[in-house]
Amino acid sequence: MTKWFHSGRRRDLCALLYDAGELRAQSLKNRLENHYDERIDPGSFYATLRSLVESGFLDRRTEGIADVYALTDAGERALLDHYEWLSERVGVPRATERARPESAQGERPESVAGAAPDEDADLKD
């Protein structure tokens, strides 16, 4: 894994962009603050974006007065490689094997959700 990905904020920014396709900087910052449930220092946030652009993991373009960011192919590859690595450790299907379930959003697959409640009854002491 490359050094740029050692930062959780960098990973989370890339994950948000993977999901959205592209976002204006302020929208990206708002989504990240909502996820963390705390305010992010603007200087630190923009430094993170700048380092991801300089490393070739994000593209930046100007739209009016706003900067718009999107993952590059290298950024997407790095994010998916990290997902593969993480999936191997937490027991979820690999990105190449996963398919979006038709079940309700937020439901976890059986392999992640665990055993049925009645099977865990003797663990409740």
N, C-alpha and C positions, 0 to 999 in steps of 0.2 A: 504494500500500500504506500502510496506516495505521501510525503510529508504534509502536503496541503490538506489532506483528509484527516489529520489528527485532531482537528478542531470540530467539536460537535456543532457549532454554529455554521461552519462551512458545509457540513453534511446536511444539516437541516435546511439551509438555504437552497442547496441543490435539490433536495427532496421536494421542496415547495415548487421549484421551477419545473421539475420533472412532471409533477402533477398538473401544473397550470399551463405549461408551454412557455409562456413569457409573462412577465409582470413588470409594472413600473416599480421603481425603487421604493416609493412610499408604501405602496400596496404590499410589497414583499416584507418591508419592515413591520407593517401592521400585523400581517399574518404571523410573523415570527414572534412578535410581542404577545399576541393572543395565545400562541402555543406555549410560550414560556410563562405567561401570566405575569409579566413584568416589563417595565420600560427598558429599552436598549439605548445606550448612549449613541447618538447619531454619528459621532466621529469614529467610534469603534465599528459601527455597522458599515459605514461607507468604506472604511479601511479594509474590512473583510471582503466586500464586493470588489474593490480595486485589486486586491491580491488574487482573487479568483479569476478576474479578467486578465491580469498580467501573466498568470500561470497557464492561461489558455483553456480554462474550464467553463468560463462564461463569456458570452458575447454581450456587448453593450451597444445600444444605438440610441440616438436622441429622437424623441417624438415631441415636437413643440419645445416646452421647457423641461420636460421630464426625461430621465434616463430609463430605458426599458432593457431588462435583462432576460437572457435565455441561456439554457445549457448548450454547450458545444458538444460535438460528438465525443470528444475526450472527457468532458464532464459527465456525460451520460454513462459512458463506459466505466468510469471510476465509481460512480454511484452504484451502478448495477453490480460491479465487482464487490463493492462493500456489502451490498445486500446479499450476495451469494455467500460471502464469508460469514455474515451475521446469521443467515438462515441455517448454515451448517451447525451453528452453535445453539440455536434455540428450537430447532426441529420443525421448521416450516418448509414448504416446497421451494425449490430453487426458482428463480425468476423465469427460467426457460421452461419450467414445468407448471408454473402457476397459471391458472385461468381465473378470471374474475367470476366469482360465484353469482348465480342468479338469485341467491338468498338476500335477505334484507341487509343493507349496509350496516357495518359495525359488528356483525356476527363473525365469530372466529371459527376457522375450520376445526373439525373434530380433532385433528392431530395437535392443535394448539389449545383448544378449549379444555381438554382433559377428559376424565372419565365422567360417566353419568352420575348424578348426585347420589343415587342409591348405592353405588359401588364405593363411595367415600364414607359411608355411614360409620364404619368401624374406626375411622380416623378422628372422630369428634370426641375425644375424651377430655 
